[in-house]
Amino acid sequence: MTDPTPGDVALELERLRATVETGFARLDGALALLVQRSDQLDTRLADHEQRLDALERSRWPLPSVLAMVAVIGLALTLWQTAAH
């Protein structure tokens, strides 16, 4: 085998540098896309949290309403029983 000439080594190093730069550019683009998606997900999550909080605040007081209906029903039953 022959020893590589300095020109061949420089050429291979230049090719290697170009390959590494291309790889870093692709990696940088992929990371930027992931950061953008993460920001979008954070925004959507905050929106869902606000909507869920609004739903929880405007929820009907169903147990209280049911208790009142039960008490009114009991009162009407007692009134009808006492009337006879």
Gaussian input, Z-matrix of N, CA and C with variables (Angstrom, degrees):
# hf/3-21g

backbone

0 1
 N
 C     1     B1
 C     2     B2     1     A1
 N     3     B3     2     A2     1     D1
 C     4     B4     3     A3     2     D2
 C     5     B5     4     A4     3     D3
 N     6     B6     5     A5     4     D4
 C     7     B7     6     A6     5     D5
 C     8     B8     7     A7     6     D6
 N     9     B9     8     A8     7     D7
 C    10    B10     9     A9     8     D8
 C    11    B11    10    A10     9     D9
 N    12    B12    11    A11    10    D10
 C    13    B13    12    A12    11    D11
 C    14    B14    13    A13    12    D12
 N    15    B15    14    A14    13    D13
 C    16    B16    15    A15    14    D14
 C    17    B17    16    A16    15    D15
 N    18    B18    17    A17    16    D16
 C    19    B19    18    A18    17    D17
 C    20    B20    19    A19    18    D18
 N    21    B21    20    A20    19    D19
 C    22    B22    21    A21    20    D20
 C    23    B23    22    A22    21    D21
 N    24    B24    23    A23    22    D22
 C    25    B25    24    A24    23    D23
 C    26    B26    25    A25    24    D24
 N    27    B27    26    A26    25    D25
 C    28    B28    27    A27    26    D26
 C    29    B29    28    A28    27    D27
 N    30    B30    29    A29    28    D28
 C    31    B31    30    A30    29    D29
 C    32    B32    31    A31    30    D30
 N    33    B33    32    A32    31    D31
 C    34    B34    33    A33    32    D32
 C    35    B35    34    A34    33    D33
 N    36    B36    35    A35    34    D34
 C    37    B37    36    A36    35    D35
 C    38    B38    37    A37    36    D36
 N    39    B39    38    A38    37    D37
 C    40    B40    39    A39    38    D38
 C    41    B41    40    A40    39    D39
 N    42    B42    41    A41    40    D40
 C    43    B43    42    A42    41    D41
 C    44    B44    43    A43    42    D42
 N    45    B45    44    A44    43    D43
 C    46    B46    45    A45    44    D44
 C    47    B47    46    A46    45    D45
 N    48    B48    47    A47    46    D46
 C    49    B49    48    A48    47    D47
 C    50    B50    49    A49    48    D48
 N    51    B51    50    A50    49    D49
 C    52    B52    51    A51    50    D50
 C    53    B53    52    A52    51    D51
 N    54    B54    53    A53    52    D52
 C    55    B55    54    A54    53    D53
 C    56    B56    55    A55    54    D54
 N    57    B57    56    A56    55    D55
 C    58    B58    57    A57    56    D56
 C    59    B59    58    A58    57    D57
 N    60    B60    59    A59    58    D58
 C    61    B61    60    A60    59    D59
 C    62    B62    61    A61    60    D60
 N    63    B63    62    A62    61    D61
 C    64    B64    63    A63    62    D62
 C    65    B65    64    A64    63    D63
 N    66    B66    65    A65    64    D64
 C    67    B67    66    A66    65    D65
 C    68    B68    67    A67    66    D66
 N    69    B69    68    A68    67    D67
 C    70    B70    69    A69    68    D68
 C    71    B71    70    A70    69    D69
 N    72    B72    71    A71    70    D70
 C    73    B73    72    A72    71    D71
 C    74    B74    73    A73    72    D72
 N    75    B75    74    A74    73    D73
 C    76    B76    75    A75    74    D74
 C    77    B77    76    A76    75    D75
 N    78    B78    77    A77    76    D76
 C    79    B79    78    A78    77    D77
 C    80    B80    79    A79    78    D78
 N    81    B81    80    A80    79    D79
 C    82    B82    81    A81    80    D80
 C    83    B83    82    A82    81    D81
 N    84    B84    83    A83    82    D82
 C    85    B85    84    A84    83    D83
 C    86    B86    85    A85    84    D84
 N    87    B87    86    A86    85    D85
 C    88    B88    87    A87    86    D86
 C    89    B89    88    A88    87    D87
 N    90    B90    89    A89    88    D88
 C    91    B91    90    A90    89    D89
 C    92    B92    91    A91    90    D90
 N    93    B93    92    A92    91    D91
 C    94    B94    93    A93    92    D92
 C    95    B95    94    A94    93    D93
 N    96    B96    95    A95    94    D94
 C    97    B97    96    A96    95    D95
 C    98    B98    97    A97    96    D96
 N    99    B99    98    A98    97    D97
 C   100   B100    99    A99    98    D98
 C   101   B101   100   A100    99    D99
 N   102   B102   101   A101   100   D100
 C   103   B103   102   A102   101   D101
 C   104   B104   103   A103   102   D102
 N   105   B105   104   A104   103   D103
 C   106   B106   105   A105   104   D104
 C   107   B107   106   A106   105   D105
 N   108   B108   107   A107   106   D106
 C   109   B109   108   A108   107   D107
 C   110   B110   109   A109   108   D108
 N   111   B111   110   A110   109   D109
 C   112   B112   111   A111   110   D110
 C   113   B113   112   A112   111   D111
 N   114   B114   113   A113   112   D112
 C   115   B115   114   A114   113   D113
 C   116   B116   115   A115   114   D114
 N   117   B117   116   A116   115   D115
 C   118   B118   117   A117   116   D116
 C   119   B119   118   A118   117   D117
 N   120   B120   119   A119   118   D118
 C   121   B121   120   A120   119   D119
 C   122   B122   121   A121   120   D120
 N   123   B123   122   A122   121   D121
 C   124   B124   123   A123   122   D122
 C   125   B125   124   A124   123   D123
 N   126   B126   125   A125   124   D124
 C   127   B127   126   A126   125   D125
 C   128   B128   127   A127   126   D126
 N   129   B129   128   A128   127   D127
 C   130   B130   129   A129   128   D128
 C   131   B131   130   A130   129   D129
 N   132   B132   131   A131   130   D130
 C   133   B133   132   A132   131   D131
 C   134   B134   133   A133   132   D132
 N   135   B135   134   A134   133   D133
 C   136   B136   135   A135   134   D134
 C   137   B137   136   A136   135   D135
 N   138   B138   137   A137   136   D136
 C   139   B139   138   A138   137   D137
 C   140   B140   139   A139   138   D138
 N   141   B141   140   A140   139   D139
 C   142   B142   141   A141   140   D140
 C   143   B143   142   A142   141   D141
 N   144   B144   143   A143   142   D142
 C   145   B145   144   A144   143   D143
 C   146   B146   145   A145   144   D144
 N   147   B147   146   A146   145   D145
 C   148   B148   147   A147   146   D146
 C   149   B149   148   A148   147   D147
 N   150   B150   149   A149   148   D148
 C   151   B151   150   A150   149   D149
 C   152   B152   151   A151   150   D150
 N   153   B153   152   A152   151   D151
 C   154   B154   153   A153   152   D152
 C   155   B155   154   A154   153   D153
 N   156   B156   155   A155   154   D154
 C   157   B157   156   A156   155   D155
 C   158   B158   157   A157   156   D156
 N   159   B159   158   A158   157   D157
 C   160   B160   159   A159   158   D158
 C   161   B161   160   A160   159   D159
 N   162   B162   161   A161   160   D160
 C   163   B163   162   A162   161   D161
 C   164   B164   163   A163   162   D162
 N   165   B165   164   A164   163   D163
 C   166   B166   165   A165   164   D164
 C   167   B167   166   A166   165   D165
 N   168   B168   167   A167   166   D166
 C   169   B169   168   A168   167   D167
 C   170   B170   169   A169   168   D168
 N   171   B171   170   A170   169   D169
 C   172   B172   171   A171   170   D170
 C   173   B173   172   A172   171   D171
 N   174   B174   173   A173   172   D172
 C   175   B175   174   A174   173   D173
 C   176   B176   175   A175   174   D174
 N   177   B177   176   A176   175   D175
 C   178   B178   177   A177   176   D176
 C   179   B179   178   A178   177   D177
 N   180   B180   179   A179   178   D178
 C   181   B181   180   A180   179   D179
 C   182   B182   181   A181   180   D180
 N   183   B183   182   A182   181   D181
 C   184   B184   183   A183   182   D182
 C   185   B185   184   A184   183   D183
 N   186   B186   185   A185   184   D184
 C   187   B187   186   A186   185   D185
 C   188   B188   187   A187   186   D186
 N   189   B189   188   A188   187   D187
 C   190   B190   189   A189   188   D188
 C   191   B191   190   A190   189   D189
 N   192   B192   191   A191   190   D190
 C   193   B193   192   A192   191   D191
 C   194   B194   193   A193   192   D192
 N   195   B195   194   A194   193   D193
 C   196   B196   195   A195   194   D194
 C   197   B197   196   A196   195   D195
 N   198   B198   197   A197   196   D196
 C   199   B199   198   A198   197   D197
 C   200   B200   199   A199   198   D198
 N   201   B201   200   A200   199   D199
 C   202   B202   201   A201   200   D200
 C   203   B203   202   A202   201   D201
 N   204   B204   203   A203   202   D202
 C   205   B205   204   A204   203   D203
 C   206   B206   205   A205   204   D204
 N   207   B207   206   A206   205   D205
 C   208   B208   207   A207   206   D206
 C   209   B209   208   A208   207   D207
 N   210   B210   209   A209   208   D208
 C   211   B211   210   A210   209   D209
 C   212   B212   211   A211   210   D210
 N   213   B213   212   A212   211   D211
 C   214   B214   213   A213   212   D212
 C   215   B215   214   A214   213   D213
 N   216   B216   215   A215   214   D214
 C   217   B217   216   A216   215   D215
 C   218   B218   217   A217   216   D216
 N   219   B219   218   A218   217   D217
 C   220   B220   219   A219   218   D218
 C   221   B221   220   A220   219   D219
 N   222   B222   221   A221   220   D220
 C   223   B223   222   A222   221   D221
 C   224   B224   223   A223   222   D222
 N   225   B225   224   A224   223   D223
 C   226   B226   225   A225   224   D224
 C   227   B227   226   A226   225   D225
 N   228   B228   227   A227   226   D226
 C   229   B229   228   A228   227   D227
 C   230   B230   229   A229   228   D228
 N   231   B231   230   A230   229   D229
 C   232   B232   231   A231   230   D230
 C   233   B233   232   A232   231   D231
 N   234   B234   233   A233   232   D232
 C   235   B235   234   A234   233   D233
 C   236   B236   235   A235   234   D234
 N   237   B237   236   A236   235   D235
 C   238   B238   237   A237   236   D236
 C   239   B239   238   A238   237   D237
 N   240   B240   239   A239   238   D238
 C   241   B241   240   A240   239   D239
 C   242   B242   241   A241   240   D240
 N   243   B243   242   A242   241   D241
 C   244   B244   243   A243   242   D242
 C   245   B245   244   A244   243   D243
 N   246   B246   245   A245   244   D244
 C   247   B247   246   A246   245   D245
 C   248   B248   247   A247   246   D246
 N   249   B249   248   A248   247   D247
 C   250   B250   249   A249   248   D248
 C   251   B251   250   A250   249   D249

   B1=1.4293
   B2=1.5179
   B3=1.3051
   B4=1.4629
   B5=1.5123
   B6=1.2913
   B7=1.4627
   B8=1.5180
   B9=1.3387
   B10=1.4679
   B11=1.5177
   B12=1.2866
   B13=1.4641
   B14=1.5217
   B15=1.3113
   B16=1.4678
   B17=1.5319
   B18=1.3109
   B19=1.4688
   B20=1.5106
   B21=1.3581
   B22=1.4711
   B23=1.5278
   B24=1.3160
   B25=1.4708
   B26=1.5260
   B27=1.3235
   B28=1.4644
   B29=1.5185
   B30=1.3304
   B31=1.4675
   B32=1.5265
   B33=1.3132
   B34=1.4694
   B35=1.5256
   B36=1.3371
   B37=1.4619
   B38=1.5247
   B39=1.3222
   B40=1.4682
   B41=1.5201
   B42=1.3213
   B43=1.4771
   B44=1.5285
   B45=1.3236
   B46=1.4588
   B47=1.5297
   B48=1.3338
   B49=1.4574
   B50=1.5257
   B51=1.3238
   B52=1.4655
   B53=1.5269
   B54=1.3216
   B55=1.4667
   B56=1.5232
   B57=1.3211
   B58=1.4661
   B59=1.5303
   B60=1.3136
   B61=1.4664
   B62=1.5219
   B63=1.3289
   B64=1.4692
   B65=1.5203
   B66=1.3249
   B67=1.4652
   B68=1.5165
   B69=1.3339
   B70=1.4599
   B71=1.5294
   B72=1.3202
   B73=1.4642
   B74=1.5260
   B75=1.3264
   B76=1.4723
   B77=1.5275
   B78=1.3245
   B79=1.4549
   B80=1.5220
   B81=1.3280
   B82=1.4606
   B83=1.5284
   B84=1.3226
   B85=1.4599
   B86=1.5149
   B87=1.3349
   B88=1.4628
   B89=1.5229
   B90=1.3216
   B91=1.4566
   B92=1.5309
   B93=1.3251
   B94=1.4720
   B95=1.5275
   B96=1.3346
   B97=1.4616
   B98=1.5271
   B99=1.3250
   B100=1.4602
   B101=1.5226
   B102=1.3149
   B103=1.4712
   B104=1.5233
   B105=1.3244
   B106=1.4664
   B107=1.5249
   B108=1.3272
   B109=1.4699
   B110=1.5189
   B111=1.3160
   B112=1.4604
   B113=1.5273
   B114=1.3252
   B115=1.4640
   B116=1.5216
   B117=1.3384
   B118=1.4629
   B119=1.5194
   B120=1.3309
   B121=1.4605
   B122=1.5247
   B123=1.3223
   B124=1.4650
   B125=1.5250
   B126=1.3274
   B127=1.4632
   B128=1.5235
   B129=1.3337
   B130=1.4673
   B131=1.5148
   B132=1.3319
   B133=1.4572
   B134=1.5244
   B135=1.3161
   B136=1.4647
   B137=1.5282
   B138=1.3391
   B139=1.4625
   B140=1.5244
   B141=1.3314
   B142=1.4665
   B143=1.5291
   B144=1.3175
   B145=1.4633
   B146=1.5279
   B147=1.3325
   B148=1.4701
   B149=1.5254
   B150=1.3244
   B151=1.4733
   B152=1.5194
   B153=1.3214
   B154=1.4554
   B155=1.5251
   B156=1.3200
   B157=1.4688
   B158=1.5225
   B159=1.3352
   B160=1.4722
   B161=1.5261
   B162=1.3216
   B163=1.4613
   B164=1.5274
   B165=1.3101
   B166=1.4648
   B167=1.5278
   B168=1.3307
   B169=1.4665
   B170=1.5204
   B171=1.3303
   B172=1.4608
   B173=1.5327
   B174=1.3089
   B175=1.4652
   B176=1.5270
   B177=1.3191
   B178=1.4552
   B179=1.5141
   B180=1.3295
   B181=1.4739
   B182=1.5279
   B183=1.3093
   B184=1.4600
   B185=1.5316
   B186=1.3192
   B187=1.4715
   B188=1.5292
   B189=1.3223
   B190=1.4731
   B191=1.5174
   B192=1.3058
   B193=1.4699
   B194=1.5255
   B195=1.3290
   B196=1.4653
   B197=1.5244
   B198=1.3021
   B199=1.4625
   B200=1.5226
   B201=1.3241
   B202=1.4719
   B203=1.5209
   B204=1.3310
   B205=1.4693
   B206=1.5231
   B207=1.3224
   B208=1.4699
   B209=1.5223
   B210=1.3196
   B211=1.4691
   B212=1.5298
   B213=1.3311
   B214=1.4753
   B215=1.5253
   B216=1.3337
   B217=1.4723
   B218=1.5100
   B219=1.3291
   B220=1.4630
   B221=1.5234
   B222=1.3392
   B223=1.4685
   B224=1.5293
   B225=1.3285
   B226=1.4637
   B227=1.5158
   B228=1.3163
   B229=1.4692
   B230=1.5194
   B231=1.3148
   B232=1.4679
   B233=1.5258
   B234=1.3442
   B235=1.4746
   B236=1.5326
   B237=1.3728
   B238=1.4740
   B239=1.5282
   B240=1.3242
   B241=1.4706
   B242=1.5260
   B243=1.2935
   B244=1.4679
   B245=1.5279
   B246=1.3178
   B247=1.4573
   B248=1.5130
   B249=1.3387
   B250=1.4726
   B251=1.4555
   A1=109.30
   A2=113.96
   A3=118.22
   A4=109.14
   A5=114.53
   A6=119.42
   A7=108.97
   A8=116.48
   A9=118.30
   A10=110.29
   A11=114.25
   A12=119.28
   A13=108.75
   A14=117.77
   A15=119.60
   A16=112.38
   A17=117.00
   A18=119.75
   A19=111.25
   A20=117.94
   A21=121.32
   A22=111.06
   A23=115.84
   A24=120.01
   A25=109.99
   A26=116.36
   A27=119.78
   A28=110.63
   A29=117.20
   A30=121.17
   A31=110.57
   A32=117.49
   A33=120.82
   A34=111.20
   A35=116.19
   A36=118.91
   A37=111.52
   A38=117.00
   A39=120.88
   A40=110.36
   A41=117.54
   A42=120.99
   A43=110.40
   A44=115.54
   A45=119.85
   A46=110.83
   A47=116.71
   A48=120.73
   A49=110.72
   A50=117.26
   A51=121.02
   A52=110.54
   A53=116.57
   A54=120.35
   A55=110.80
   A56=116.77
   A57=120.90
   A58=110.41
   A59=118.23
   A60=120.92
   A61=111.12
   A62=116.90
   A63=120.64
   A64=110.23
   A65=116.12
   A66=119.75
   A67=112.16
   A68=116.56
   A69=119.70
   A70=111.37
   A71=118.03
   A72=120.95
   A73=110.28
   A74=116.72
   A75=119.98
   A76=110.66
   A77=116.06
   A78=120.60
   A79=111.24
   A80=116.11
   A81=120.53
   A82=110.55
   A83=117.23
   A84=120.97
   A85=111.88
   A86=116.10
   A87=119.39
   A88=110.86
   A89=116.92
   A90=119.78
   A91=111.81
   A92=116.57
   A93=119.73
   A94=110.40
   A95=116.72
   A96=120.62
   A97=110.42
   A98=117.19
   A99=119.90
   A100=111.72
   A101=116.82
   A102=120.03
   A103=110.49
   A104=116.88
   A105=120.56
   A106=110.55
   A107=116.89
   A108=119.65
   A109=111.42
   A110=116.61
   A111=120.16
   A112=110.64
   A113=116.99
   A114=120.52
   A115=111.26
   A116=116.20
   A117=119.53
   A118=110.76
   A119=116.72
   A120=119.82
   A121=111.35
   A122=116.88
   A123=119.85
   A124=110.76
   A125=116.21
   A126=120.62
   A127=110.73
   A128=116.08
   A129=119.69
   A130=111.33
   A131=116.96
   A132=120.47
   A133=111.14
   A134=116.83
   A135=120.34
   A136=110.43
   A137=116.96
   A138=120.90
   A139=110.91
   A140=116.81
   A141=120.26
   A142=111.03
   A143=116.84
   A144=119.75
   A145=110.70
   A146=117.23
   A147=120.65
   A148=110.63
   A149=116.11
   A150=119.04
   A151=110.97
   A152=117.58
   A153=121.02
   A154=110.89
   A155=116.98
   A156=120.25
   A157=110.92
   A158=116.93
   A159=120.24
   A160=110.45
   A161=117.34
   A162=119.91
   A163=111.57
   A164=116.68
   A165=119.42
   A166=111.42
   A167=117.29
   A168=119.81
   A169=111.61
   A170=118.03
   A171=120.33
   A172=112.59
   A173=116.95
   A174=121.23
   A175=110.02
   A176=115.69
   A177=120.11
   A178=109.93
   A179=116.63
   A180=119.50
   A181=109.74
   A182=116.48
   A183=122.52
   A184=113.50
   A185=120.85
   A186=118.38
   A187=112.73
   A188=117.56
   A189=120.12
   A190=110.55
   A191=116.91
   A192=120.81
   A193=109.96
   A194=117.26
   A195=120.05
   A196=111.78
   A197=117.56
   A198=120.61
   A199=110.57
   A200=117.08
   A201=119.98
   A202=110.97
   A203=117.72
   A204=120.84
   A205=110.03
   A206=116.44
   A207=119.68
   A208=111.17
   A209=117.99
   A210=121.30
   A211=110.18
   A212=117.31
   A213=120.30
   A214=110.36
   A215=116.84
   A216=119.81
   A217=111.87
   A218=116.99
   A219=120.61
   A220=110.56
   A221=116.39
   A222=119.77
   A223=111.05
   A224=117.60
   A225=119.37
   A226=111.70
   A227=117.91
   A228=120.51
   A229=110.03
   A230=117.67
   A231=120.77
   A232=111.90
   A233=116.40
   A234=121.62
   A235=109.77
   A236=115.74
   A237=118.49
   A238=110.38
   A239=117.05
   A240=119.77
   A241=110.63
   A242=117.38
   A243=121.13
   A244=111.15
   A245=118.71
   A246=122.00
   A247=111.52
   A248=118.41
   A249=120.06
   A250=110.15
   D1=148.14
   D2=-179.58
   D3=-99.10
   D4=151.57
   D5=177.30
   D6=-73.68
   D7=139.15
   D8=178.88
   D9=-68.99
   D10=147.40
   D11=178.44
   D12=-81.95
   D13=157.95
   D14=178.78
   D15=-58.51
   D16=-30.67
   D17=177.97
   D18=-67.36
   D19=-38.64
   D20=177.78
   D21=-66.33
   D22=-40.43
   D23=179.24
   D24=-64.63
   D25=-43.38
   D26=179.26
   D27=-63.22
   D28=-39.85
   D29=179.50
   D30=-64.82
   D31=-43.94
   D32=179.12
   D33=-66.04
   D34=-38.96
   D35=176.76
   D36=-64.34
   D37=-37.56
   D38=177.57
   D39=-65.41
   D40=-41.37
   D41=177.51
   D42=-64.45
   D43=-42.44
   D44=179.01
   D45=-63.45
   D46=-41.26
   D47=178.36
   D48=-63.23
   D49=-41.74
   D50=179.12
   D51=-64.53
   D52=-40.26
   D53=178.65
   D54=-64.50
   D55=-43.19
   D56=179.04
   D57=-65.13
   D58=-42.71
   D59=178.31
   D60=-62.01
   D61=-41.56
   D62=178.09
   D63=-63.15
   D64=-43.30
   D65=178.44
   D66=-62.61
   D67=-42.91
   D68=178.11
   D69=-65.15
   D70=-37.45
   D71=178.61
   D72=-64.31
   D73=-42.14
   D74=178.33
   D75=-65.45
   D76=-42.00
   D77=179.36
   D78=-64.90
   D79=-40.82
   D80=178.35
   D81=-63.32
   D82=-41.30
   D83=177.68
   D84=-63.96
   D85=-41.64
   D86=179.48
   D87=-65.94
   D88=-40.63
   D89=178.38
   D90=-65.89
   D91=-38.97
   D92=177.45
   D93=-62.43
   D94=-39.52
   D95=178.25
   D96=-64.88
   D97=-41.22
   D98=178.69
   D99=-65.01
   D100=-39.28
   D101=177.67
   D102=-64.59
   D103=-40.95
   D104=178.82
   D105=-63.28
   D106=-45.01
   D107=178.84
   D108=-64.32
   D109=-38.06
   D110=178.04
   D111=-63.07
   D112=-41.87
   D113=177.44
   D114=-63.01
   D115=-40.68
   D116=178.55
   D117=-64.79
   D118=-40.42
   D119=178.77
   D120=-66.23
   D121=-37.69
   D122=176.69
   D123=-62.26
   D124=-41.20
   D125=178.71
   D126=-64.40
   D127=-45.23
   D128=179.51
   D129=-64.52
   D130=-39.68
   D131=179.14
   D132=-63.87
   D133=-42.13
   D134=177.99
   D135=-63.21
   D136=-39.95
   D137=177.77
   D138=-63.20
   D139=-43.82
   D140=179.18
   D141=-65.33
   D142=-38.07
   D143=177.68
   D144=-62.44
   D145=-42.48
   D146=178.92
   D147=-63.90
   D148=-42.45
   D149=179.92
   D150=-65.94
   D151=-40.40
   D152=179.00
   D153=-65.34
   D154=-41.30
   D155=176.78
   D156=-61.40
   D157=-40.92
   D158=179.10
   D159=-64.74
   D160=-40.21
   D161=177.84
   D162=-65.33
   D163=-40.44
   D164=179.77
   D165=-66.23
   D166=-36.25
   D167=179.40
   D168=-71.10
   D169=-35.48
   D170=-175.81
   D171=-93.89
   D172=12.37
   D173=-179.48
   D174=-66.65
   D175=142.64
   D176=178.40
   D177=-66.80
   D178=144.07
   D179=175.03
   D180=-80.73
   D181=63.98
   D182=-171.90
   D183=-57.54
   D184=-45.17
   D185=179.45
   D186=-60.32
   D187=-36.59
   D188=178.91
   D189=-67.57
   D190=-41.76
   D191=179.45
   D192=-63.69
   D193=-43.03
   D194=178.86
   D195=-63.69
   D196=-39.09
   D197=177.96
   D198=-64.36
   D199=-41.24
   D200=178.85
   D201=-64.72
   D202=-41.31
   D203=178.74
   D204=-63.08
   D205=-41.43
   D206=179.34
   D207=-64.00
   D208=-41.95
   D209=179.56
   D210=-66.40
   D211=-41.52
   D212=178.32
   D213=-64.53
   D214=-41.03
   D215=177.59
   D216=-63.23
   D217=-41.47
   D218=177.64
   D219=-64.29
   D220=-42.07
   D221=179.65
   D222=-63.88
   D223=-41.99
   D224=177.91
   D225=-65.85
   D226=-38.04
   D227=178.26
   D228=-64.51
   D229=-44.97
   D230=178.85
   D231=-63.86
   D232=-37.67
   D233=179.75
   D234=-65.66
   D235=-44.50
   D236=179.52
   D237=-66.22
   D238=-38.16
   D239=179.69
   D240=-67.25
   D241=-38.90
   D242=179.74
   D243=-72.28
   D244=-27.54
   D245=-178.40
   D246=-72.74
   D247=-24.21
   D248=-179.24
   D249=-87.72

